[in-house]
Amino acid sequence: MSGDEVLAAWLITMLDSEDDLRSPGSLAVEAGRGARVPRIILHEEGEPVAYAELRRVGRAVELATVVVDPGHRGQGYCHRIVHEAWERWRQDPIVHGRSVIPEINLAKAMRVGGESPEPSVVRGPLVSFTRDAAMAAGLVGGGFSMVQRRRRFSRLWLYRSDLATLPLGIQFAFLIDRTLRGLRLLIHRPGRILHHLRHGRDYRLFIRHTADAERLPPRRIGERQQEAQAKAIAQDVIDQLDSIAFTMMEPPVDSESVTAWDEGE
């Protein structure tokens, strides 16, 4: 099998065992999915161990179908997935459906002195839904915020919703997306419909806003602080060793004094 088919076979096995995730397609469909959906794939010794998709839903980008092989859980792969998703979301125009060749406004460039300001890649928020505690911890460590459920006009103030806090255009896009996914489940995996209805209110919305696109995740800030502390400690040890070596050095001996001592003077 090709590399895409090996990944597809592994992914189908993972999706079959996780009712919270989307239903898997055929081997050919999953193997060709990479040409349509931006993906994050982590390998260990040449074998896939973690997977996620970055799906466009309106102007938002959804981090979805996050899978970590059961034999490799608890090793930080979820945090790596979340971090790479943030990097792709803020840097990769393809994730947002944009061309890799930026548009240049010549008239504006001439007005501002010959240089056109670099356009922002990010079009909308990065969001993710989960009811898994480990995934929620990875999202918070990656700079996401859990959205509090509130009553909104779009819900006629009848119940609290976190999705209702998003712009109406994104809400409508999610409504269409979830309706289509529900229809596919009804056709291919009707048993999972009951699972999603039973646990629908357990899923929480996590979001990174466009204004925070360049803000380092708390986990990365902590890692940088630890690296800085380690470098400072290492430099302090080196300085102390240099100081000890300096104090242990023998004072220079005058050659005339040595000659005089040898002659008994």
Summary of the structure (lengths in Angstrom):
residues: 265
radius of gyration: 28.5
end to end distance: 92.2
largest distance: 110.3
contacts: 663
relative contact order: 0.10
helix: 54%
strand: 16%
